[in-house]
Amino acid sequence: MKDRIEKLLEEIQELKAQKEQEVEEIRIRLLGKKGVVTQLFDEFRTVLPEQKRELGQILNKLKVVATEKIDELRDMISEGGSTGKSEFDLTKPGDKFELGAKHPISITRSEILAIFNKLGYAIADGPEIEDDWHVFGALNFPPEHPARDMQDTFFISTGENPVLLRTHTSSIQVRAMETMKLPIRVVCPGRVFRNEAISARAHCIFHQVEGLYIDKDVSFADLKQAVLLFAKEMFGDNVQIRLRPSYFPFTEPSAEVDVSCNICGGKGCNICKGTGWLEIMGCGMVDPNVLEASGIDSKVYSGFAFGMGVERIAMLKWQVRDLRLYFENDIRFLKEFQTSV
């Protein structure tokens, strides 16, 4: 057995390989479950006790030498072959690669924030995993409101103050009212989550930009002017807006905002379903209960809030028919926005 080990040591020193596959074959032949070294260790169990000390030392050396040789061969191949010289031809043309572009949602979000930044709004941020108070309680949602149901909201835990994935970035507005000094003028961008079936017009994940302005003597006229300035900056100077009465728990009065269709110029087409108008956001004056819940005196201060879906603004801006395209990472779709970086 000793002679076989010494002979195998000499053979290992002479081993050579040109490819990674050949190195792997050597490893299996020597150290695999049925490899030569493994079989020698199995045979070692049967040797006489007085021989075990000497043979054990030689066997351990054999295993170390085999492992080091395999690593050496692998390193030589990774450096360019058994000669150690690189086979890479520096005179060859470089590999062709394509430039990327910003995602349409990122482009739209940046445009929205830039517009409100010019109007004096700061950017506020908050966590995507929120508690019930900041998402619902502080925003005047009654306990029986459908949005508090698991069919509409992704709850992480239940209890006295459940934890959930935020359904709107209004939770950031609440945190702003709790921590910022008055007056407050912020926009709140972020990703939100709702338990909805995925379709061409809906998704369980989407993005919002919400705005909040609180000061003394803020009126609905200030809200309308802010929305009008945004619409003209985003969709062009010729755009018109209209406000339709609506309902939100956290604003009173509330309104839905429509802009004149930028495809047909308000005449009516299949995009606007013949109405000449396209809905872009909801808005309203902040409910006094919401101000009081965040420690703001509603008899002294007033304010307005608005919120829009970034995907919807992008759909209107570029006439995208299917919301799912934003999430599928289809290179053909994303290439259309390379000139919009």
Secondary structure, 3 states (H helix, E strand, C coil): CHHHHHHHHHHHHCCCCCCHHHHHHHHHHHHCCCCHHHHHHHHHCCCCHHHHHHHHHHHHHHHHHHHHHHHHHHHHHHCCCCCCCCCCCCCCCCCCCCCCCCCHHHHHHHHHHHHHHHCCCEECCCCCEEEHHHHCHHHCCCCCCHHHCCCCCCEEECCCCCEEECCCCHHHHHHHHHHCCCCEEEEEEEEEECCCCCCCCCCCEEEEEEEEEEECCCCHHHHHHHHHHHHHHHHCCCCCEEEEEEEECCEEEEEEEEEECCCCCCCCCCCCCCCCEEEEEEEEEECHHHHHHCCCCCCCCEEEEEEEEHHHHHHHHHCCCCHHHHHCCCHHHHHHHHHHC
